[in-house]
Amino acid sequence: MNSKKVANKCVKVLKVINKVDNCGKLWEKIYIFEYTQIMMINLIGTYEAKADAKGRLLLSNALKKQLMPMLQEGFVIKRSVFQPCLELYPMSEWNAMMAKVNTLNRFVKKNNDFIRRFTAGVKIVELDSLGRLLIPKDLQIFAEIDKNVVLSSAVNIVEIWDKDKYEKAIDDATVDFADLAESVMGNVNENGDGIS
């Protein structure tokens, strides 16, 4: 059945009942819906941490507080598509992303290639009892994470960077951020009239 987001709720059509008259002509459709509340995740902040020899990061208390509602479900960690960093998805965000990916036709080669690359190295992770996150060895190697780490919120996920690479990415932006912000967000608003 279909589902879609409506005002912070996920609406899922559970059943469609077709009512027909004596001649078999459709005269009414009844839809049975299920509503579930969607948790809107907006993470805030950039935090520094140190990785130990096993690749464990002790998260700051400020970040742990923001992640607290999601600790029970766990997280997915993966390679970033565009940057040499890792992305930490709360499980609810990962499931929403996978729902989008699952709409791709797997019989189209580029879709299949994308899915394979997008999910390469994906791992389920949890915080241990001390609030540490273990970064799997293959992902440590990909992101070149050694000791000094930056955890940067990116709205609904957390990017995990080697500190030097993060600072270089911020400093070496090839486009002027003001131009980028105008290009990406300049015509976005709730009214749809193009006025910010």
C-alpha positions, 0 to 999 in steps of 0.5 A: 500500500502507499504511504506519504508524509503529511504534517509530521505524520506518516499516512499509510493506506491500509485498505481500499474498499470499492463499493459498486452498484447492482450493475457493477459500476463503482460509486464509492471508494473508502480508504482506511488509513493509518497515521504514525507520528514522525520524529523530526530530527534537527541536530545542531553543532560541531564537536571534537573528539579523539579516537582511541586505538580501536577506533572508538569515539567518546561523544560529547554530552551535548551531542549525546543529549540530542541523540538520546531519543534515537539511542534505542533504535541504533544508527547506521554508519556509511561512507559519504557520497561527496566527501571523504567522511562518514555519515551517521544516520539515526535508524529512523532517518536511514529507514526513510532514506531506504524507502526513497532508494527502494523506489528505484527500478533495479532493472535500470543499470545506473540505479543498480550501480547507485544502490551498490555504491550508496550502500557499500560499507554500511554498518549498524552501530550503537553507543556502548555503555560509556557513550562511545561509538565504535567506527568499523576499521574499513570505514576508519581507513576510508575516512582516514580517521586516526586520532583527532575527529570532528563530528558535524551535524548536517540537519538530520545526520552527523558527519564524522571527519578526520579533523584536518580533512574537515578544516581543509574542506571548510577552508577550501570551498571552491565556491563563495558560500554567499553565492552557494547559499543564494543559489540553493536557498534563495528561492525557498520559502513556505509560500512558494512565491520565491521570496525569502 
